[in-house]
């Protein structure tokens, strides 16, 4: 080959080397200059292939180690990233769980609150219904009471009319009875009904109390006047007939002139039956009252019982 025959300008010493020295053992008879590659020994080719294989495997091993190292580095970084992601996921999961628990609790509380509101609304609705029913019942009762009140008012009016009618009838009956009593008393009776007869006079002893003037007016209605005591016998009789625990007006006063006592018929007092020290005119005492003992002057406005006197009927004198 021309490449083998030419000298290497970079390595001029190689041209001077003995070819035998360059040949491997067993190749001593092999002429590199004259022999082609096809004539290389088989053992040398095997060694060369093995050497190349070893180089290939070595390079492959080194490359594999480099790749594995890079893979391990990536795996470590991946593991770190994975752990970080897992930690982040755990945190997110815990946070989501807390948020979920909080939302669940809030949902439960809201549900309970809504339920409580519904219960309250139902209660208020029930109370409103009960109040409405109560108001309706009260209105019915009020209407009933109003009706009853109107009926009672009408009944009261009717009763008042009836009472007025009865009062009128009673007054008429009283007048009729009084007239009948007068008529009966004239039928040879010396005194009217419930009057007391003493000698020629009839006496009426009141059960009520009035002032001196009012008592005299009552006596005049019956055709009489307050009693005139003209004798000690009459004085004694009256004391026996009266209730000694009461005081009784008689027809004696000094109203016209202080200190001058006159009877209701206008006659002047002659025989008197005054208590000791009387009359004393203590406090405008102008009228005479009959006491348990004798006479006493007293204010005419004082409320006392009284004694009426009138003449007995003439049929008794015949």
JOZILIN-V954691 format. One line per field, one symbol per residue. psi: psi as a letter, one per 30 degrees, with the letter a starting at -180 (. if undefined). A space follows every 10 residues. Layout:
psi = ???
This chain:
psi = keeefkkjfe iffffflkee ffklkfgegk jfffklffgl leeeeeeeee eeeeeeeeee eeeeeeeeee eeeeeeeeee eeeeeeeeee eeeeeeeeee eeeeeeeeee eeeeeeeeee eeeeeeeeee eeeeeeeeee eeeeeeeeee eeeeeeeeee eeeeeeeeee eeeeeeeeee eeeeffihke llkglkkjcg lkkkjlflkl leeeeeeeee eggalkkjjf leeeeeeeee fljfflkkkl hklheekkfj kklfgflkkd klhklkflkf hjhhjglkkk afdblkklkf fkjlllkkkl klkffff.
